[in-house]
Amino acid sequence: MGNLFACLYLGAFLFSGFVYARRLAPEIGLLAQTALSLSLALFLLMWLPALFALFLGFAVPAQLFALGLVFLPAALLVLIGLRGHGAQKAAACRSEALALAALLLPLLALCAYLLHTHVLRADASGALHTGQSGFGDMAMHLSFISSIARSGAFPPLYSIQSGSAMGYPFLCDSISSTFLVLGASLRLSYILPMLPALLAVFSFVYLLFEGWLQSRAAAILGFVLFFLGSGFGFAYFFDGSAADWPNFTRLFTAFYETPTNLIEQNMRWVNPIADMLLPQRATLFGWSILFPCLYLLQRALFSGERRHFLLLGLFAGGLPLIHTHSFLALGLFSLSGLIYALFRKKELLFPYLLLYGALALALSLPQLAAFTFAQASQGHFLTSHWNWGNLSDNIFWFYLKNMGLVFLCLPFALANARGKAWFFVFSLPIWLISELFLFQPNAYDNNKLLFIPYLLACGLTGDFLLLCWQKLAGLRLRAALAALVLCAGTLSGALTLAREVVSDYELFSAPQVRAARFAEGLLPRDAILLTGDEHNNAFAALSGLTIVQGSPSYLYFHGVYDQARARDVRLMLSSAQSLRELAPKYGVTHIVFSDYERAMGASDEVFQGLPLLYSEGGVRIYSFK
């Protein structure tokens, strides 16, 4: 029943998003309005429950108030008569809809399948599995989702480091906590909002290219290059000999050895579906807002549609707690657009500054001050760093082999783009700054910025390839040559996605799952567990319980890792005396003892005399009073 109610709740937001999109953007046409409705619904679904939760706690009342606020006005608009804004000729609309569906639905079906196989898929023993893309980050996101729903505290605290405030953009996870609060399963809560987010991202990549390049064929080529393209990493898995067959097959068996992610060969330009949209929820939900912003900004600047500045200001102002990198990328992009307007579109300066810039700053600055800057000040978030993730190559060779066909064609595409080049030029400051500075402790994460100029480079390359196709009209081998070029440009990405389809890893063992379910039902919501620091901590991820300290692979890159606490955790696990002395400092109420804790020095003698609450499959839970 909870799963059904969660689906109906999402449906109400999607319906409301469509009603509001029709009112707010009448110029863009029905297909674009439908795509915009997805982004608007997701934006409201992230923000409205969160705003009510500040006063009511993250519980059912906050969700119902949010539902009423978004749905009732939309229903009233329909009842009083929603005019058919942005109507298109039926035949033209159907033709474009069919073309868009043929392009989008295969990728959406692939993503839906990967979510099905990668999100808490149970085997016969009760163990829960994921794929290659989910093995790293999924446990962290699950812990945020389940802890927000379990504790009801908002703004949330880190459940994987007790007592620590969370500056991470948590709305990408609280959107799933909403469905968990409403009674849905953790698996459905995780997957459900990702599907409209993926559809919004896919839709706006095509719509952005089609509107900017004024060509459906160029938009399709750019779309394919962005989601399937990548560099020439496939060459490292082929040498043309039968003896090299194991070298090829390892990309389907080894862990993170794919043509787009091969550290030994300095291949760092990952596939956006396998390595960003599916595992990185902040990127997914950030792009579901950022990409419609780029689409609306392009129309506002180059078509003079001033109405869009108000929605742009709202979207931009809400981005920091959804995805900080998307907010930064949009800010840099918008500054370039402002300079363009100053010299080329002076009539747009007033609405640009007032409706867009002022509103975005008014909404975003409180978030940045209260969360982003506070957390960034604790870690090494802003540092100078030349050449991003390049580990060993000169910069030209690095980008040639990593970006492949797009990098090779980009100079020619720019030379032939004429007026279309301006929109790409707006993104160059993002690329430059990403090459000079790191905005987080992990250098790899700068790709969340770099993929924005890359997105537009894919569009320009698609436009250039279409031009080449037209220029080669009459050439006998034109089709074969085009197939060869597209194969070279997409093979690495296609192989990476194929690897993702067959990947399968156990994320939580059956004994850990059973113990976590027991703890979820028995322990109080304010319990604090002393556990190991494994990244796949079942108690934090599945039960929403708070642990003293989790994986440094999460906490360090969030800037909150406490090394003194890490030392104390090891002392408490390995010494009964240290446990007695230090446990009250961290508010420990329960202790988990399994192979993970044993690997950190724990032994049976440490916990002798403590009340044993659970013991099965090598996992024990002790009470500490």
N, C-alpha and C positions, 0 to 999 in steps of 0.2 A: 504493500500500500504506500509506503514511504517513497519507493522508486517512482510510482505513478504520480504521486503528488509533486515530486521534484520535477518531473517532465512537464506537468501542467504549469508549474511555477515558471519554468523557463519559457514555455510557450506564451504565457501572458506577457512576459517581458519582450519576446520577439514580436508579438502582435503590436504592443505599444511602440516598440522601436520603429516598426513600419509606418504606423500612423504619424509619428512625429517626423520621421524622415520625409514623408510626403509633404508635410507642412513646411519644414525648414529648408528643403532643397528642391523646389519645384522645377528648376531649370535642367536638372541633370538627367531626367528620363527614368523610366520605370525600372530598368535593370540596375542602374546605379543606385536608385533609391532603395531597392531591395537589398543590395549589398551594404549600403549605408545603414539600413535598419539593423543589420547584424551587429555592426560596430557600435551603434548607439545603444542597442539593447545590452550589449556586454558592458559598455561604459556605465550605464545606469545600474546594472546588476552588480558591478564591483563597488560602486560608490554609495548608492542609497542605503543598502543594509549596513555598510560601514558607518555612515553618518548617524543613523539611528542607534547603532551599537555603542557609540560613544556615550550615550545617555542611558540606554536600556540594557547594555551588555549584549554580547553576540548570542542571542537566543531567539526563539520563535517570535516573540513580539516585534523585535527589530525587523525580522524578515517580512512579517505581515504588514507593518506600517510602510515598508518600502514598496511592497506589492500594491498597496492601496494608492500610494502617492503616484506611482507610474501608470497603473492600469485604469483607475477611475477617470482621470482626465482624457485618456485615449479613448475609452469607451464612450464618453460624453461627446467627443469630437465625431465619432462615427454615428452616434444617434442623431446629432443635429445636422449631419450631412457632410461627409468629407468629399470635397471637390476633387476631381481627377486631375490634380496638378501633374504637369510633366508628361502628359499623354503622348504616346508615339503612335505612328501608324501600325496597325496590328500586324501586318505582314512583315514589316521591317523589324518590329520588336521580336516576333517569333523567330525570325531568321537569326538575329543576334543572340537570342536566348539559347537556341539550339547549338550555335557555334560555341558559346561560352560553356554550356553544359558538357559538350563533347571534350572540351579542353580541361575543365575543372573536375568533373566527376571521377575520372580515373585516378587522379591524384588524391581526391578526397576518399575514395574507396580504399586506396592503398593505406592512407593514414588511419582510417577506421579499422582496417585489419591489423595494423601494427599496434594500435591502442588496445585492441582486443587481446592480442597475444602478449603485449608487453606490460599491461597494467594488472598486477596482482592475479595472474592466471594460475589457478590451483591445479596441481597434479593429483594423482590418485592417492598419494600419501598425505596430502594437505599442505605440502610446501607451496610457496607462492613464487612464481617465476616472472621474469622480465626479459627484455632483449638487450642487445649491446648498448643502445642509446639510453635505456632507462636504468642501467645498473649503477651509474654514478650518482645522478641527481635525484632520482625518484624518491628515495627514502627520505631525503631532506624535505621535499615538498609534501610528502605524506605526513611527516611529523608536524609541519606547520598547519596543514589542513585539519588534521585530527585534533591537535591541541587547541586551536582556536574554537572549534566546535565543542570540545570537552570542557574547557575552562570557562568559556564565555567572557574572558577578560579581553578588553579592547580599549586602546591599541594593544596588540599582543606582545607577549614576552617570548624570548627564545625558549622553546621547550627542550632544546638540546644543550642548553647551558643555563641552568636555573638562575633566576634573578636578573638576567641580562635583557635590557630593552632591545627591541627589534627595529633596526633602521632599514633593513632589507625591504624592497618594495613588495609588501605582503598582500596587496589586493589581488595579485595574480593567484594567490592561494585561498584567500578568504572567499573568493567567488565559489569555490568548491565547498568550503566550510558551510556556506548557506544551504546547500543541498543535503549535507550531512546532518545539520541541525533539523532539517525538515523530515528526516527519517530515511533518507536514501542510504544505500550501502556506500562504503568508502570507495569501492571500485567504480560504481556509477558516478559518484560525486566527483571523482577525479576526471573521468572521461567526458561527462556530459557537456560542460561549457567549452571544452576544447574543440568540439566538432563545429559549432558556429564560428569560433575564432579562426579555425583553419580555413573555413569557407570564406570568411571575410578577407583574410590575407590573400588567398588565391584570387578572389574576385578583384580586389583592388590592384593587384599587380597587373592583371590584364587591363582593367579599366584605365589605370594610370597610363599605361603604354598606348592604349588605343586613343585616348583623348589627347595625349601629348604628341604622338607620332602621326596621328590622323591616318592610321592604316591598320586594318584588322590583321593582315598577314604579318606585318612587322611586330604587332603586339603579341601574336602567337609565338613568333620566333624568340622575342625577348623573354617571354614567359618560360618557354622551354629551356633557354639558356640559363635563366636564373635558378630554376628549381632542379634541373637535371644536369646543368653544365658544371664544370669545374676545370681543373687543370689537366695536365698531361701525365698525371700520376699513374695511369694505367700502364704506362711504359715500364714501370718497375716490376710489373707482374707478368710481362711477356718478354721472351727473347726469341720466339719462333721455333724453339726446339722441343721435341717431345720430352727430353730429359728435364725440362724446366716445368713440367706439369705441377709438381708439388709447390713450386713458387707461386703459380697461379691460384691453386686451390686454397692456399693459406689465407687468402683474403676472405674466404667463406668460413674459416675455422678459427683463425687467430683473433685475439682480443685487440680491437682498435688498430688493425693493420689493413687499412683500406686505401684505395687510390687517392682519397681526399684527406686522409689522416694517417700519414706515415712519418712519424717523427724522425726515424733514422735517416730518411731521405729529405728531410726538411719540407715535407708536404703538410701545409697547415691550413689551406683554404678549404674548409669543410663543406659538406653538402648541407644546405639550409634546412632541409626536411629532417634528415637523420640526426643531425648534430645540433640543431638550434630549435626548430619549431616543436619537435616532439619531446625532447628532454628538458628544454629550458622554458618553463612556463612563463617567466617574466618576459622573455623575448617574444613568445607567441602572442600573449595578450597585449604586449607593447606594440608589436607590429600591427595587430588588429585595429589599433587606434592611430598609429603613426602613418600607415599607408593611406587610409582615407584622408588624413591631413595633407599628405603630399598631393593627392588627387584634387582635393578642394583648393589647395594653394595654387596649383597649376591653373585651375580654371579661374580663380580670382585674379591672378596676376595677368594672365594672357587672354582671358575672355571678358575681364572686367565685371565678373559676377560678385558684387560686393556683399551680397547676402551671406556668403560663406564665411566671412571673417568672424561672425559671432560664434558659429559652431566651431571654427578653428580655435578661437580663444578658449572655449569650454573644454574641448578635447586636450589641447596643449596644457591647460592649467591642471588637468587631472592626471597627467602622465607620470609625475615623479614617483608616486606610490604604486604605479602599475609597472613601469620599467624606466629606470632613471636614464639608461643609455638612450632610449628612444626620445626622451625629453631633451637630452643634450643634443642629439643629432638634429631634432626638429628645430631647436633653438639656433644652432649654427646655420642650418639651412635657411631659416627665416631671416636671419641677419643679412645673408646674401640677397634674399628676396627684397628686403627693405632697401638695400643699396640700389638694386635694380629699379625699384619703384621711384626712388628719389631722382634718378636720372632719366628714366624712360616712361614712368607712369605716375606722374606727380598727383594726378587726380585721385589716386588710391592711397596716398599717404595718410590722410586723416582716418579713414576706416581701418587701415592697416595698423596704425599706432594705437588707436582708441579701442576699437572693437576686438582686435586680435591681441596686440602686444600688451595693452594695459590689463585686459581681462586675464590673459594667461599668467602674467606676473602676479596679479592679485590673488589668484587661486593657487599658484605653485609655490610662492615664497614661504607661506606658513608650513607647507609640507617639507620643503627643503631645510628650513631652519629647525623644525622639530625632530626630523628623522634623518634625512640624508646627511646633512653637514655634521650632525651630532655623532653619527656612526663613522663617517669618513675621518673625523678628527682622531679616532682611536687607532686607526691603522694607516698603512702606507698606500693611500688611495691616489694621490696626485704626485707623480714623480716623472722626471724627464727620462726618456727612453727612446733611442733612435731605432727606427726600422722594425717596429712592432715585434712580430713573432719570428723574424728571420734569424735562424740559429747559425748558419754557416755560409750562405751564398751571397754574392753581390746582389744588390737590390733589383737590378734588371732581370737577372736569371731567376731570382726568387719569384718575382711576379709573373714572369713568362711561364714557368712550369706550374705555378700554383693557379693562376687565373686562365691560362691556356688561350683558347681561341678568342676570348673577350679581350684580353690584354693585347693580343697580336693585332686584332682588328680596330682597337679603340682609336689610334691616331687617324686612321683612314675614315673611320666613322665620324669623328669630329670634323674632319676636313670637308665632309660631304653633308654635314647636318644643317649647315646654315643657321637659320633662326632657332632651330630645335636645340642647338647646343647650349643655349643659355640655361635651360633648366638643369642640365648636367653640371654646368659650371658652378651653380649654386652649391653643389655638394662637395666641391674640391676642398674648401676649408675643413670639412669633416675628415677627409683623407689626410690632409697635411697635419692636422693636430693629432690624429691617431698615430701618425708616424713619429711624432715628437714627444708625446706624453702618454703615460699610462694613467687610467682613471680608476684603477683598482689594483690590488696586489697581484692579480693573475694577468700576465701579459696577454694570454690567449683571448681574454674577454674583450679586448679592443676590437675584435672582429664584429661585435655587436654594433659598433660605429662604422667600421669599414664596409660592412655589407650594404649600407645605404648608397654610397657612391657606386658600389658594384652593381646594385640593382639598376641604377640609371644607365650604367655602362652597358649592361645586358640589353636594355631597350635600344640604345643607340646602335649596338652591334647588330641586333635583329633588323633594324632599319637599313643598315649598310648591307647586310647579307641579302636582303630583299632587292636592293638596288643592283647588287652584283648579279642576282638571278635575272633581273630584267635586262641588264646590259648583255648578258650571254645568250639572249634569245636567238634561237637558230643553231646554237652549238650542239652537235650531235651527242656529246657525252655530258650535257649539262645536268641531267638528272643524276647520273652516277657521281659526278663531281660534287653536287649538292649533298648527296647522301654521305659521301666520304667526309665532307667538312662537318656535317652535323654529327656524324659518329665520333669524330675526333673531339668535338666540343661537348659531347654528352656522355661518352662512354664511362668516364671516371665516376660521374654522379650516378649513372644507372647501375654500375657494379656495386657502389656503396649502398644503394637502396636494396639491391638484391641480397647483399650480405645482411642487411638489417632484417629482411624477411625471414631468413633462416636462423638468425641468432636466437639463442635460448640460454638463459642463465638463472640459476636459483638465487632469488634475492633474500627470502626468509625461509629457513628450514621448518619442517613440520613441527618439531618440538618447540621452536621459538614462537611459532604462530599460536600453538595451543597455550603456551605460557602467557603470551601477550593478551590473548582473549580472556584468560582467567583473570589477569590483572585488571583488564578493562572493566570487568563486571564486579570485582571485589573491592578494589582499592579506591579510596576517596579521590575526588577530582583534584585536590591540592597535594596529593602525594608527591614526594620527590625520591626518585630511585637512584641508587648508586649502581652503575653498570659499567661495562667496558666502553671503549671509545670507538667501536666498530661503526663504519658509516651506515651499515644496514641494521640499525638498532630497531628490532621489532617492537619494543615497548614504546619507544617514542613515535614510530611511524604508524603502527596499527592501533595503538590504544590511546594516543594523544597524551600520554603521561609525560611529566617533566623529569629529565635526568640531570644529574649533577653536571656532567660534561660529555658531549658527544665527539664526533670525529673532527680532528683538526683540519681535514681536507675541506670541511664546510666552514668552520668557525674562523680559521686563519684568513681565508679569502673574503670573509665578511668583515674582517677587521676587529673581531671581538675575542679572539682566542686568548685564553688566560693560561699562561705557562705555569704559574704558581698553583693554580687550581689543578692542572694536569698532574703536577707532581703530587699534590695532596690526594688525588683520586688513586694513584698507584699505591701510595702509602696506606690509605684506608683499605684497599683490597688485599694488601700483603701483610698487614700487621693488625692484630686485635687491639693493641694499645693505641695505635694511630687511629683506628676506627672509632674507639671510644672518645678520643680527644678531638678529632676533626669533624666527625659526622654532625654534631650540633651546629658547627659553624656554617654548614651548607644546608641545614634543615633536612637531613636525610631521614626518611621514614621507612624505607624498604630497600632491600639489597637483592640484586640478581646475581646468581652464581652459576656460570655455565662455562663452556670452553673458551668463550671470548674473554671472560674475566680471569680464567685460569692462565691464559696467554699473557695477561698483564701482571701475573705474580700472585693471584689469589689461590688459596688452598682451603681445605675443609676446616683446618684448625682455627682459622681466623674467625669463623662464624659459629663456633661451638657455643651452645648456651642460648643462642638467639631463637625465638619462636619460628618454626618452619611452617610456612603457609602453603607451599606448593612444591612438589617434587615429581617430575615426570620427564623421561627422555633426556636425562642429563641436565635439565634446567631446574634450578631451585629458586624460590623467592622467600626471603627471610623478612621478618618484621623487625624494625629497629625503633624502640621507644626510649 
